């Protein structure tokens, strides 16, 4: 016994039941009853008609067996090193005591200050050794009124 499906409603069409509609391009459609055929010929969308199987499937109607929801996976945090430091050095810095961290910061600040002071001193030394002439503006250097 061959059981077909209604092309509109999705219900089973048993032998000696329903209608077969053959379109101009020789494609055949099997309908359960005149209601399905009429709605198909009116070009109604079975997804929007509440009693069709397609509508029920789309709107999750009548599915009682699959009550259990899918469990979402928990994200697992993984610690990794970055370009400048490996994981061990990052963890060492994190577990360091506040006093040690403050001392290291103070040492870094004093080192930076001394380097800056030395740089300024060397800059001042090079400036003082260069011969100083009278100050002349750009226009004065070109021969204008701006020079003194």
WOHUGI-V585619 format. One record per pair of residues at least 24 apart in sequence whose C-alpha atoms are under 7 Angstrom apart, sorted by the first residue. I is the first residue (numbers start at 1). GAP is how many residues later the second one is. D is the distance in whole Angstrom. If there is no record, write none. Layout:
I,GAP,D ; I,GAP,D
This chain:
6,24,5 ; 6,25,5 ; 6,26,5 ; 7,24,6 ; 8,28,6 ; 8,32,6 ; 8,38,6 ; 9,27,6 ; 9,37,7 ; 9,43,5 ; 9,44,6 ; 10,42,7 ; 10,43,5 ; 10,44,7 ; 11,42,7
